[in-house]
C-alpha cells in the first residue's frame, strides 16, 4: 500500500505546521467578468478568518475555489499543506463545507440527513453528538421541510461538522436569517472557535465579521482591499469614532431676521425626507436633551421635512480632531479621534455658520466605516 | 452504528428509497396506476361471444334467408334506406335482390363486413338449396395465453418499468441540481458513482414491490399465465429497470430545469410507447423500420417478457433481447457518469 504510506507522510508533513490555508495569486474570470483578481491569503490554524465584502465582491468564488468546487484560472491553493489537484480525496475527508444555497430534501428528517453525511467520512463525530451541538435535538425526527431558516442553517452546519473537519468553510452562514436566529448561529460558531477549529467564513454583515472573526479580509471587485484584525482595520482609518449629522435651515428660520447670517457656506440645498432613525447609541441618547433644547423652540424637526443644507467640506475638515468627511444622502459623516473634544467644536462651528442640527448621532467606528472609507460606497448599497 | 449504517452506498440508497415512499403521488403512479390500467383494459377486451353482424336486405324473402344464420341479424329496408344505414354504420352489408340474383354492397377493407359477406352469401345459397360437399363440425377453444389481456400485461409491465425509472430519476436529479444539493454532495467525500448507483439500487428495491404487486394482480384476477421460469422473468425485469434508470440518468445528466428534463424524457419515451408493442404487436410496422423498432430497449424488454410469460421461452433463447438491454444499460450509464453536471 504505497499510496497510503505516501498519504500518511504528506499528512504528517502538513501537521508539522503548514498554514490551514494558503492562496497565492488567485484569479478567476466568468465570461467577461473578473470575479477574483489576484488574491493572496494565509489562514493560520485555530483562526476564525472572515472574507467580507458586498455581494459580487468575489467572496463566494474565492471560497469555492478553496473548497475545490471551482477551478481557478491562475494561482495556487493549499489547504492543510495539500492541493486539490493531487490530494482531493484526502482533502474532502478533512474539511467541512457549508454552502450558501444548498437545500436538503424536504422529506428527509434531520437525523437521516446527518446520518447520511456521517457515512461519507472515515472518522467523524457521532450523529447524536453533532445533533446536540447544533441544538437540533428537538427537531431530530422532524422533516427538513418543516424547519425554520435558522434550523436549516444549523442542519447545514451539522453536516459540515460531522466529519470532524480540521478546516471549516461557511459561506454566508446567516444570510436571510432573522436577528435571533443569527445570534443563535453566532453562538454555535463561538463554540466551534472555543473548540479550536479553523474556520473560514464569508459574510456581507460587518457586525458578524467583527463579532466572530479573529482576522478579516475586506474584498471588493475581486481584490483584497484590507486585511487585519477588526481592531487594526478600524484603527487604520484614523478616527475611532464616527459623528453623523444633518443640518437644516427651517423655513420659518429663513424668514426671521437672524436668517441673514445663514448665507455664506451654502452651496446647494436639497430637500430630503427626514430618516428619523432612532439611534440606540447610548451616547447619542445622552445628547438628546441638547437637541430638544436647540430644536424645541422651532416646532418639532423630527416629524417634518427639513431643507438640508450642504456645507463646504473644507470648513468641517478644518475642525481640529476631524480626520475625514463625507456626505451620504445629505448626512455628513466625520471620523474623529476624540469625541469629547471634537463634538463641542463641531457644534460651535455649525452655530457659527448659523445652521442648526436636524440629526445628530455618534457611534464607534465599525468595519462598515472602514469599507466606506476605502471604497466611498456603503456595503449594503450593493 | 453498525457497519451497514456506516456504508455510504447503503445510506444513499436508503435515503432515496425513503424519499420515494414519502411521495404520495409516486406511490400512485408506480403501484396503483398500472393496476387501474390493467383492470380497464381487461374489461374492455374481455372475451365475449362472437359478435352478431347487422345486415340489411331489400326483400322479405332475402331478409328471412339471412336471418336464418345465427351470425347475422337481418332487417328489411328499401334500397335508399339501406344505402343510408350502410353509410352511417348501422349495417355492415346490404343485400339487394336483382332479377338475375343478389348484389352485396359492403366495404371490403372492414374485416367485419367481409365476414358478413361470407355469412350472408352462405345463408342465401343454403336458402336456395345448396348442400355442403363435406360434413364439417366446430369445436370452440378459448386458450389462456392467447387473449388480449395476456398480450397486454407484459406490455404494461415494460411500460411501467420504463416510466417509473425515468420519471423517478429524472425529476429527483434535476430537483437536486436546482436546490444545489448535488453541489453539496460533491463537496463532501462521497464517491460520485455511489450517488448515481444509489438511484439504480433504490429502483431495484421498489421494482420488487412494483412487479410483484402488478403481476400478482394480473395472475389472480385475469389468470395471466407464467410459462417460463419466474426467476428468469425476474432477471428480465431487473435488467429492464436498470436500462431505464441509466437512460433516466443520461436524460437528467445536464438538464437544469424541470421543463427541460420533462421535454427530453418525453422525447425519449414517446417513440417507445408507440413503436415498442405495448398495446399491439410491433410487427405491424413496415419491414423497413423493424430493425430500428427491435433495437429499442422497450421492444427488447417487452419481447423478452412476452417470450417468458406467454411462450415459456428460456433465457438463453432470448439472448438477442438481453444483449440489446445490456447495451442500453452500459452505454447510457457510462456516458452519464462522464457528462454529469454536478452544479
Interface residues (C-beta under 8 A of the other chain):
Chain A: X67 X68 X69 X89 X92 X93 X97 X99 X100 X101 X102 X103 X104 X105 X107 X108 X112 X115 X116 X117 X118 X119 X120 X121 X126 X127 X159 X163
Chain B: X1 X5 X6 X7 X8 X10 X11 X12 X15 X18 X19 X22 X23 X176 X179 X180 X181 X183 X184 X186 X187 X188 X189 X190 X343
